[in-house]
């Protein structure tokens, strides 16, 4: 069987919510074009209300699109809806688990809904992978929030889908559990599973994702490799530890200067317009004694803010 080149393909995807007595018509997605390569860890980022969850709900078959086409693992969601849904596992933001089932029962029921024969079910393996073996026969209502979220990941994988969508999977999860979850996600990806991730923890996306799309107001404002995205900003910063404490940041125009809580002076500049030596000359001219210094490159948060703080796009 020939594998598709792309795990997900969306072209001209539109979702319009009609007007009601209390709300005007709203376009949640405005002609989104998005191609997610097979085998990648793909980040889907954007502020609240950008359209990320609407896009995911369309993939999951929970929201009907207004226009456009979507293929999951080469299967059109209109022409082959059952096959398309069988190719994807979705972990939603909300924890949805029957509190009167045990984790083992929850996974068995979920596998049955997907028609997975008993002999082919991976219940114990999934429980072990999620660190839930010792809770396999406890009621779900007895699990912590982090355990319930890991159970949701296991439920999404019962039918062994080639595409896994994680919608804010680490919200409310402590640091250790978050690391365990990402370790498992990377294992899945190495085994060939394509992972689509939405997260508000930008450092996670920066560390994990090969490619990142940023959605804002229902439109894709950027979609490229993480390395390329970070390179889009020509902004750098010189971080100066002053020899004597500063009460306020000096005026270093045309450079932007601000004080951090630890007393460091951060001076931002565009690499196309100036260099480190010019920045240091301005710092010295302002009478600041330099005890130590270092440079900082932009991170994903800088790119995110730059791309999503633009003026609103007309609907």
N, C-alpha and C positions, 0 to 999 in steps of 0.2 A: 504493500500500500504506500503510495506516494504522500509524503507529509506536506502540508501547505507551507508556503513560504512565510506567511504571516498568521499569527494566532488570531488577531482581530482586525477587521477592516471596517471602518465607518466612513461613508461618503455622503455629504450633504445632509447630515442628520439634524433634523429639526424637531423640537418638542414645544408646542404651544398649549398653554393652559387657557381655556376660554374664560371670558369675563363672567363674573357673577354679580349679584346685586351689590356686593360690598367691595369687590376687587376688580381692577381692570384686567384685560387680557395680558398674559405674561408669556414671553418667549424665554424658556429656560435654556434651550439650545438653539443656536442661530447658524445652521448650516455647517456643523462640525465635520471636518475631515481628519481622521486619525487612523494611522496604521501602526499596529503593535507587532513587532517582529517575533517570530517563533523563537522560544528559548531565552528571551530576555527577562530581566526584572525591570518593569516599566513603571515609572512614577507618574501619577496623575495628581497634580497639585493645583490649588487655587483657594481663594478665600471662601468663607461661608456664603452659600447662595450662588456660587459660580456656575453650577451645573454638573458637578462631579457625580453626585448621588443620582441625579436624573439619568445621566449616561449609564451608570452601573445598573440602575433599575431596568433600563431598556435591554441591556445585555442579559439580565436575569429573567426577562419575560414578565416583570412585574409592572412595567409601565409601557403603554402603547405609544410608539413614535408617531409624530405627525407627518413627517416626510423623510426621505433619504433611504439609504440601504445600509445594512449591517450584516457582516459575516463573522461567525465564530468558528475557527478551525475549518474554514472553507465552506461552512454551511450557512446559507442565507436564513435569517431568523423568520422570514415570512414564508419562504418555500419549504423549509425543513425545520420547523420550530422545535420539535422533539429532539431531533439530532443535534441541533445547536445547543439546547439546554443541557444535553447529556455531555457536551464537551467542556462545560464550564462549572466551576464550583465557586460560590459567592459567600464570603463572610461579611454580613452586614454590620453596620455600626451598632445597631440595637441587639442586645442579647435576647435571643428567642429560643428558649429551651423548656420543655415540659418538666416542671419541678417535681412531678410525681414519678418520673422515670429515673433510672440509674444511668450513668454515662454509657454503660455497655448496652442497655436497652435502647437508649437514644440513637446510638450508632446503628444498631441492628434494624430499628424501625426506618431510619433514614435510608439505609442500604436497600431495604425492601421496597421503599417508594421508588427507587431508581431501578428496581428489577434485578439487583445483584443477587445471583444464586448464593445460598448459604455456604456452599463449599468455596466460594470465591471471595467471601467477605474478609476484610482485614481489620476487624474490630480490635483485637488485642494489640496488633502492631501499631495502629493509630493511637490507642490509649497510651502505649509505651512511649511513642514518639512525642506525645504531648505531656508526658510526665503525670499521667492520670491513672496509672496501673493500680496504685493503692487506693484509689477512689472509685474504681470501676463499678463497685456494687453499692456505693453510697447513693442516696437520693440527690438529684441535681440541686435541690433547694439547700443542701448542706455544703455546697461548694462555695468557695470564695469567688469574688468577681473575676479575678484573673484566671481561675480554673474554668469558670463558665466560658470565658472568652476563648481559652484553648480548646474547650470542647466544641465551640462553634467552628474552629478551624478543622478539627477532626471530622465533623459532620459534613463540611464542604468537600472533604476528600474521599468519602466512602465509595464513590463510584469511579475513583481514580481518573479524574478529568485531566486533560492536558493543559487546561488554563485555570488558574486560581486567581480570584479577585479578592483583595483584602481591603475593606473600607474602614479606615481608622482602626486597625486591629489592636493597637497598643494603647488605646485611650483608657486611662484608669488602671493600667497595669504597671506594677513596680519595675524597677530597673532590671533586676535579676530575671524576672519572668520575660521581660521584653527581649533580653539577650537570648534566652532559650528559644523564644519564638522565632527570632530572626535566624538563629542557627539552623532551625528546622526548615525555614523558608529557603535558605541557601542550599540546604541538602536537596530539597525538592527541585530547585532550579538546576542544580548539577545533574539531577536525574532526568532532566528534560522538560520539566513543567515550566510553562510561561507564567510569570507572576505579575499581576497588575496591582499596584499599591497606591492607596491614598493615605496621606498622613499629614498631621500638623507639626510633626517633629522633623524639621527640615534637615537636621543633621543625619537622620535615618535615611532619608531619600538620597542625600549626598553620598553616604557611605555604601548604600546597597544598590542603587539603580544604575543601569547602563544608559538608559534613555529617560528623559523627563519631558512631559508635556505640562504646560501651565495654562489653565483655563481661567478666564475672567469674563464675567457677564455673558456667559453662554457661548463664548468664542475661544478658540485656541490661539493664544498670543505668542506661544513658543513651543516648539517640539524638536528637540535635538539631543545629541549625546550630552551626558552630564558634564564632561570635560569642555565641550564646545559652549555649553550654556554658561558655565563659569567664566569662560574667556570672553563673553560678550561685554562684560564691564571692563573698561580700561581704567578703573579706579583702584588705587592702592592707598595704603595708609602708613605713615611713619608714627610709631609709638615711642614717645620720649618719656623717660623717667627723669624728672627735673632734679637738679642738685638741691634745690630748696623748694618746699611746698608752695604751690600756687593756689591763690584764693579764687581766681577766675581764669578762664582761658583767654590768652591774649588775642588781639585782633591781628591775624596773619593773612589778611586778604592779599591775593585772591584765593588763598587756601582756606579750607574749613577746619576750624580747630575746636575741640571740646575736651573737657576734663572727665575722666572716668572716676568711679567711686574710690579707686585705690590711689588716686592722685596722678596717674599717668596722663600725659597730654597726647591726644590723638589728632594728627593732622592728615586730612584726606586730600588727595590730588589726583588729577587725571594724567596718566602716563604720556598721553599724546601732547600735553601742554607743558609738563614740567618733569623734573627728575628729583631724586632724593637730595642731591646736593643743594638744589634751589630751596627745597623745603627747610633743610637744616640752616641755610643762610638766613631765612626769614625768622626761624626760631631764635637764632643767636642775635639777630638785629633787634628782637623784642626783649632782649636782656635775660632770656631763659638759660640757666646753666644746665648743660646736658650731662647727666650722670650715667645714663645707659640709653640704648635705643634699639629698636628692631622694626622690621617692616611686616605688614600684614597684607595678604591678598584677599580679594572679595570671596565670600562664601555664598552658598545657595540662598541664604536669607536676603542678602543684598540684591541678588538677581530677582528674587521673588518680589521684593518691595518695589524695585525699579519697574517691573513689568505690570504689576497690578495696581499701582498708584497713579496710573495715567488718567486722563480725563475720561469720563463715561462715554461709551460709544452709543450713538443714537440708535434706538430700536427701529 
